[in-house]
């Protein structure tokens, strides 16, 4: 009996020790809320979440699906600490009083963003006076349309806009509404799959200006530099998983936007996720040059009232080294 009791007590102590270690591990996990959307380029964040990569790096990440036009409000209210969005959006938020610091690049669009038009529209000049479905000011589609129009000697004054989310813009266009739609993947594939509705006039292959980064509030970064590094590392691990297990990864990422793995893979073919080497190259000069060009378009489109004079506060390269 005595040996049995000793064994029983030993098991209890071992169980308590295991539970204690588990509790400590959970207690040490840094909680973080990150705002994003269903944009295909953000999917590695979903993969990092579902595959346990955030947890592996000591993070308890809550991914919050927040429309791009509202994401800065969540950041300002501290409902989220970090956000995934386009580079020019980071510029606009900073210029409009919501500071955020970009810490790593996620993707570049290679045809994943574009404008769909009716069959009788053959160039941008043909869009004059036409109605275009596009998301609200401060979003990537709005900026993308402004960029394309500007590059063709036009502005929003030359067209009519109706505010629709990227998904609604694509669905409405296919249903026969409006003359054009500015949208992105996976919704642009809705147009690709319905050629009878119209055609794609231009994409980011013609106008390369959609690139996404993850940024965090500067006060949170200052207080949590290790957690920020873990966030970047988890993203890079997700890219490695995509390379090693593409079918499994596509199924996980596709499920988040109600796509099959095969459909998601087709959508993802129109963009390029950026690994650490690509990040280092991007942050070495391309980012700064694009922010300067983007600020001029944002100013012209009325998204910001004053062009920034100092872009150095908008990014930190220490997390991609």
Buried (B, 14 or more C-beta within 10 A) or exposed (E): EEEEEEEEEEEEEEEEEEEEEEEEEEEEBBEBBBBBBBBBBBBBBBBBBBBEBBBEBBBBBEBBEBBBBEBBBBBBEEEBBBBBBBBBBBBBBBBBEBBBBBBBBBBBBBBBBBBBBBEEBEEBEBBEEBBBBBBBBBBBBBBBBBBBBBBBEBBBEBBBBBBBBBBBBBBBBBEEBBBBBBBBBBBBBBBBEBEEBBEBBBBBBEBBBBBBBBBBBBEBBEEBBEBBBBBBBBBBBBBEBBEEBEEBBBBBBBBBBEBEBEBBBBBBEBBBBBBBEBBBEBBEEBBBEBBEEBBEBBBBBEBBEEBBEEBEEBBBBEBBE
